[in-house]
Amino acid sequence: MSLTSTAHELVTLASGGEGGGNHESLNPYFVGAGAFVALMLLLFITISFNRDR
C-alpha cells in the first residue's frame, strides 16, 4: 500500500464516500440519552466514594 493510495482512501473516507456515515438504526436522541445516563452514573459513583469531606 503506497502513500498515495492511502491518502486517496482517507480522502474518500472523510468525504463520506461509500455509503455515508449515518446508520439507520442509531437514533441520535437515544445515543445522547444513553451517554448522559452513563455519565451521570459515573458522577454518582465518584461522588459516593468522596464522602470523607
C-alpha positions in Angstrom: 0.0 0.0 0.0 1.6 3.2 -1.1 1.3 6.6 0.4 -0.8 8.0 -2.5 -3.3 5.1 -2.3 -3.5 5.5 1.5 -4.1 9.2 1.1 -6.8 8.6 -1.5 -8.6 6.1 0.8 -8.5 8.6 3.6 -9.9 11.4 1.5 -12.7 9.1 0.3 -13.5 8.0 3.8 -13.5 11.6 5.1 -15.7 12.9 2.3 -18.4 10.3 3.2 -18.0 8.1 0.2 -19.1 4.5 0.0 -22.5 4.8 1.8 -22.1 7.7 4.1 -21.7 7.7 7.8 -25.2 7.7 9.2 -26.5 4.3 10.3 -30.3 4.0 10.1 -30.8 2.1 13.3 -28.9 4.7 15.5 -31.2 7.3 16.9 -29.1 10.3 18.0 -31.5 11.1 20.8 -31.2 7.6 22.2 -27.4 7.7 21.9 -27.3 11.1 23.6 -29.6 10.0 26.4 -27.6 6.8 26.9 -24.3 8.8 27.1 -25.9 11.2 29.6 -27.2 8.4 31.8 -23.8 6.7 31.7 -22.0 10.0 32.7 -24.5 10.7 35.5 -23.9 7.2 36.8 -20.2 7.7 36.8 -20.6 11.0 38.5 -22.8 9.4 41.2 -20.2 6.7 41.8 -17.4 9.3 42.0 -19.4 11.4 44.5 -20.3 8.4 46.6 -16.6 7.5 47.1 -15.8 11.0 48.2 -17.9 11.2 51.4 -14.9 12.0 53.7 -15.1 15.7 53.1 
